[in-house]
Amino acid sequence: MMYAKLALRNVKRSAKDYLIYVITLILSVGLFYEFMSIASPYYNESLPVKINLEILNKAMRIAVPIVALLVVFLISYVLRRKQKEFAVQTIIGMEQRTVAFIFFVETMIMGAISIIFGILLGIGLSQIVGYIVVQSFGVEWQPYLSLFPDTILFTLLFFGAIFIVMGIRNIRTVRQLKIIDMLH
């Protein structure tokens, strides 16, 4: 419990430093959700005009790995930025495995925040795309709540898995680093 409080405090303290990181993660999740919602069978049913989304579904097969690589890069970037902080925590007496665990919890907290706000952003973005699609067919636009269960589940599983895998990878990396290497 004490470590969870420390991790939460670190997230709050680092919020200003990593604001661009979190915003980029939120945008990544939002765009991912928006693209996946458009590819959802529920999406086409919600439109007043039926359209063929086969090309878009194929494009998603390319977009998903690109988004995954972006998220992996961002999490790795944060690890490099925080290495000096890890070294200081180790020097003042905290075990490296504890430092690694705290960083894991921080990663999960930032991931959860990114997923929640990213899904909300994705809902808004899918509304905008829906408006553009419907207007291009000259049909009256009726806003709707675009909460598609398959899209929410896929987004949660996709990003949750990335954050967990990268968090475990970061635990291993932090535990194996020497203090002198962390300071450089």
N, C-alpha and C positions, 0 to 999 in steps of 0.2 A: 504494500500500500504506500509505503514511504517512497519507493522508487517510482510509482505511478504519479505521485504528487510532484516529484522532482522532474519527471518527464513532461508533465503538463506545464510546470513552471518554465522549463526550457523552451517548450513550444511557444508560450506567450512571450518570453524574452526574445526569442529568435524570430518572432513574427515580422518585425520590421526588416530584419536582415534577409529573410527569405520570402518576402511578400511577392516578389516577381515569380519565384518558384511556385508558390501556392496558386497564384493567379494563373500561371501557365498550366498547372495541373487541372485547375477548375475548367479552363478553356478546353483542354484536351478531353476531359470527361464530357463536357457539354457538347462538343462537336461530335464525339463518338456516339453519345446518346442520340443526338439529332440525326446523324446518318443512319444509325441502326433503327430509329423509329420510322424513318422514311422507308426502310427496307422491310419493315414489319408488315405482315398481312393485315393487321388491325388498322394500319395507316390508310391503305387503299380503301378499306371499308368505310372509313370515316369521311372520305372525300365525296362531294356531290358528283364528281366526275371520275370515272374509272380510267386509270392510266396503266400502261405497261411499265413495270419497275424492274424488268429483267436486267437491263444495262446497269441500273443503280446497284442491284444486288451483286453483280460481278465487280463493280468498282469497290464495294465494301471489302471484298477479299484482298484488295490491295491496301485499302486505308487502315484496316485493323492492324496489320504488322507494323505499319509506319507509326501509328499512335503508340503501340507497345514499345517500339524503339525509343520514341521521344520520352516516354515516362521512365524507362530504364536509364536513359541518359540523365534525366533530371535528378533522379534519386542518387545516382552515382556522383553527380556534381555536388549534391549536398554532403555526401560522405567526405569528399575531398575538402570541402569548405570547413567542415567541423573537426578535422583531425587535430588541430592545435587545441581545441577545447577538450577533446578526448585525452590528449597528452597531459594537460593541466589537471584534469580530474584524476588521472592515474597517478600523477606526481603527488597530489595532496592525499593520496591513500586509498582511493577507490579502486577496487579490483577491475581489471579489464573486462571481465565477463559482465560485471555490473554496469559498466559504462556501455558495453555493447547492448545489453538488455534495455537500458534507458533509451538508447538511440533507436532500438527496435520499436519501443512504445511510442516515441516521438514520431517515427515514420508512420505508424498505424494511425495515430491521431491526425496527422496532416493528411493521410490518405482518406480517412473517414470524412474529414471536412471537405476535401476535394470532391469526393464522390457525391456527397449530399448536395453541395452547391452546384456541382457540375450537372447533376441530373436536373436540378431546377433550371439552370441555364439552358440545358438541352431541350427542355419542355418549351421554353420561350422561343428558342431557335427553330424548333419544328413548327411552331405556330407561324413564324415569319415565312418559312419555306412553303408551308401549306397555303398561306395567303398568296404567295407569288404563283404557285402552281394553279390554284383555282382562278386567279385573275387572268392568267394566260389563256384560259379556256373561256373567258368572258362570263363566268358564273359568279353569282352572288356569294360572298364569303361569310360563313358563319363560324366564329371562333368556337373551339371545343377544347376540352381538357385532354391533352395527348399523353395520358399515362397508360402505356401499353405494357402489360405484365411481362411479355417476352423480352422487351427492350430493357426494362428495369432489371430483370433477373440477369440478363446477359451482361449488362453494364456492371452490376454488382459483382458478378462472378469474375469477369475479365479483369477489372481493376483491383478487386480484392485479392485475386491470385497474384497479380503483379506486385502489389505492395507486400504481401506475405513472402513471396519468393525473394524479392529484393531485400526485405527486412532480415530474412535468415541469412542471405548472402552477406549483408552488411555486418551481422553479428560475427560471422566467421572472419570477415576481413578485419574488423576492429580487434578481435581477440588475438589475431596473428601478428598485428602490427607491433613493432618495437616503438618505445616511447620516443627515441631519437628520430625515427622515421616520421612519426606523427608531427613533430615540431617543425620539420622542413617542408 
